[in-house]
Amino acid sequence: MKVLVVGANGQLGARCCAVLVEAGHDVRGSVREPARGEALRAVGVETVVADLTDTASIRVAATGAELAILSANAVVPRAGDRPAVVEEGLRRAPAVLAGQGVRRIVLPSVPVTDVDEAVPFTRARRRLENDLAGLRVETVCVRFPPFMDVHLALVGSSIPLRGAQNATVDRPSPFLRSFRNGTGTLVESRGLMLVPGPRSHRNAFITVTDAARAVVEAATRDEVEGLPHATLEVAGPQPLSWDDVAATYGRLLGRRVRVLSTPAVVYAAAQKVLRPFAEVPSNTMALNRYGASSETAWTNVGGGLLDPASMTTVEEFLREKVRLPAA
Ligand SMILES: NC(=O)c1ccc[n+]([C@@H]2O[C@H](COP(=O)([O-])OP(=O)(O)OC[C@H]3O[C@@H](n4cnc5c(N)ncnc54)[C@H](OP(=O)(O)O)[C@@H]3O)[C@@H](O)[C@H]2O)c1
């Protein structure tokens, strides 16, 4: 099948391309600059230059595609990106894809929480999910818990980044880079883990590879429960608290790892203070607020898309990473 991945240079987008190629599909990936498509072309992906803020480019990218995965997002924007403008483009994209003959659109998404409306990214995501349910083509929203590759690094570790390709945490975002400069290896060097919200909050963490496998299943399976407009939640293999994650890091590093938590109210205040003059830092605080307010203690491992026994646990993920050389 001919599948378009919008946002093929992202961590999830690139893994989706790789899983699709391995399964023998004809894969087209959108990139924003031709030079940034080299690694994708090397593994057999056809690249096309497209930007969500340029509807005509999305129309061209979709020509001939049967299925589309909408993975592009402005959560960790490059310098000069305007997240609100990207969200508007993302919102226009599904109708454009449908107009070009795409028959199923898959949106990787995030869980519903009480603070969704207060967080620009999740507010936009809920509108987008809603729009998808009104389209005449098939749509699947696949909601995921936090990705291990991303969130087990953001707590202050470089271990999840070992051997990672297209890492979200390594994106050229000035704000993220300055945050990582101060906190990037706190877990391994100081035995300190920084977490959003209560340390007892539990999440069914999932690897990017398992998430990509689930997205590809949602795109390519004939039958998906809930079609023509399905919404699925895909849990990772174990719901773990932040304390559990710290204990896992501690076991693997042979040292005690303490947890330092920041309450949602602190992020909410920072979001508000920064909003008038610093959109990206304010949005990042809003996302931390979302993370601090939510739990995904889900037990529906694999969400009906993946065999639970085939999924990677936090311990397996970190154990494998610890074996790799530090970057
Ligand atoms: N991280 C998590 O824990 C988590 C949990 C649940 C669900 N999700 C979902 O998983 C997805 C994450 O995808 P990811 O890992 O691939 O993200 P990512 O690593 O942050 O990459 C973002 C991608 O979006 C592209 N992009 C940004 N602005 C664009 C624009 N204006 N036009 C076209 N492309 C643009 C980027 O292109 P450039 O490289 O050119 O900048 C990049 O390819 C999201 O849909 C998110 O909602 C994530």
The ligand as an SDF file (V2000), in Angstrom:
LIG
                    3D

 48 52  0  0  0  0  0  0  0  0999 V2000
    6.3040   12.0650   23.0430 N   0  0  0  0  0  0  0  0  0  0  0  0
    5.3700   11.4020   23.6720 C   0  0  0  0  0  0  0  0  0  0  0  0
    5.5650   10.9380   24.8110 O   0  0  0  0  0  0  0  0  0  0  0  0
    4.0330   11.1860   23.0280 C   0  0  0  0  0  0  0  0  0  0  0  0
    3.0310   10.5440   23.7690 C   0  0  0  0  0  0  0  0  0  0  0  0
    1.8050   10.3230   23.1590 C   0  0  0  0  0  0  0  0  0  0  0  0
    1.6120   10.7150   21.8390 C   0  0  0  0  0  0  0  0  0  0  0  0
    2.6070   11.3650   21.1540 N   0  0  0  0  0  0  0  0  0  0  0  0
    2.3330   11.7540   19.7620 C   0  0  0  0  0  0  0  0  0  0  0  0
    3.3420   11.2290   18.9300 O   0  0  0  0  0  0  0  0  0  0  0  0
    3.6610   12.1480   17.9110 C   0  0  0  0  0  0  0  0  0  0  0  0
    5.1450   12.4760   18.0360 C   0  0  0  0  0  0  0  0  0  0  0  0
    5.7390   12.4490   16.8130 O   0  0  0  0  0  0  0  0  0  0  0  0
    7.3050   12.5340   16.6610 P   0  0  0  0  0  0  0  0  0  0  0  0
    7.9570   11.7520   17.7420 O   0  0  0  0  0  0  0  0  0  0  0  0
    7.6170   12.1520   15.2800 O   0  0  0  0  0  0  0  0  0  0  0  0
    7.5720   14.1140   16.9160 O   0  0  0  0  0  0  0  0  0  0  0  0
    8.9320   14.9100   16.9230 P   0  0  0  0  0  0  0  0  0  0  0  0
   10.0930   14.0100   17.1100 O   0  0  0  0  0  0  0  0  0  0  0  0
    8.7720   16.0440   17.8810 O   0  0  0  0  0  0  0  0  0  0  0  0
    9.0360   15.5140   15.4430 O   0  0  0  0  0  0  0  0  0  0  0  0
    8.1680   16.4940   14.9730 C   0  0  0  0  0  0  0  0  0  0  0  0
    8.0440   16.3450   13.4800 C   0  0  0  0  0  0  0  0  0  0  0  0
    7.0750   17.2970   13.0040 O   0  0  0  0  0  0  0  0  0  0  0  0
    7.6480   17.9980   11.8980 C   0  0  0  0  0  0  0  0  0  0  0  0
    7.0770   19.3230   11.7570 N   0  0  0  0  0  0  0  0  0  0  0  0
    7.0910   20.3290   12.6470 C   0  0  0  0  0  0  0  0  0  0  0  0
    6.4920   21.4190   12.1200 N   0  0  0  0  0  0  0  0  0  0  0  0
    6.1080   21.0770   10.8650 C   0  0  0  0  0  0  0  0  0  0  0  0
    5.4570   21.7680    9.8160 C   0  0  0  0  0  0  0  0  0  0  0  0
    5.1010   23.0570    9.9150 N   0  0  0  0  0  0  0  0  0  0  0  0
    5.2030   21.1050    8.6620 N   0  0  0  0  0  0  0  0  0  0  0  0
    5.5930   19.8150    8.5140 C   0  0  0  0  0  0  0  0  0  0  0  0
    6.2380   19.1170    9.4620 N   0  0  0  0  0  0  0  0  0  0  0  0
    6.4860   19.7450   10.6320 C   0  0  0  0  0  0  0  0  0  0  0  0
    9.1360   18.0540   12.2230 C   0  0  0  0  0  0  0  0  0  0  0  0
    9.8560   18.3870   11.0750 O   0  0  0  0  0  0  0  0  0  0  0  0
   11.3590   19.0060   11.1700 P   0  0  0  0  0  0  0  0  0  0  0  0
   12.2230   17.8470   11.6130 O   0  0  0  0  0  0  0  0  0  0  0  0
   11.6190   19.4940    9.8210 O   0  0  0  0  0  0  0  0  0  0  0  0
   11.3330   20.0910   12.1970 O   0  0  0  0  0  0  0  0  0  0  0  0
    9.3530   16.6350   12.7270 C   0  0  0  0  0  0  0  0  0  0  0  0
    9.4500   15.7460   11.6650 O   0  0  0  0  0  0  0  0  0  0  0  0
    2.8030   13.3550   18.0920 C   0  0  0  0  0  0  0  0  0  0  0  0
    1.6950   13.2670   17.2680 O   0  0  0  0  0  0  0  0  0  0  0  0
    2.3840   13.2640   19.5470 C   0  0  0  0  0  0  0  0  0  0  0  0
    1.1340   13.7990   19.7500 O   0  0  0  0  0  0  0  0  0  0  0  0
    3.8100   11.5890   21.7110 C   0  0  0  0  0  0  0  0  0  0  0  0
  1  2  1  0
  2  3  2  0
  2  4  1  0
  4  5  1  0
  4 48  2  0
  5  6  2  0
  6  7  1  0
  7  8  2  0
  8  9  1  0
  8 48  1  0
  9 10  1  0
  9 46  1  0
 10 11  1  0
 11 12  1  0
 11 44  1  0
 12 13  1  0
 13 14  1  0
 14 15  2  0
 14 16  1  0
 14 17  1  0
 17 18  1  0
 18 19  2  0
 18 20  1  0
 18 21  1  0
 21 22  1  0
 22 23  1  0
 23 24  1  0
 23 42  1  0
 24 25  1  0
 25 26  1  0
 25 36  1  0
 26 27  1  0
 26 35  1  0
 27 28  2  0
 28 29  1  0
 29 30  1  0
 29 35  2  0
 30 31  1  0
 30 32  2  0
 32 33  1  0
 33 34  2  0
 34 35  1  0
 36 37  1  0
 36 42  1  0
 37 38  1  0
 38 39  2  0
 38 40  1  0
 38 41  1  0
 42 43  1  0
 44 45  1  0
 44 46  1  0
 46 47  1  0
M  CHG  2   8   1  16  -1
M  END
$$$$
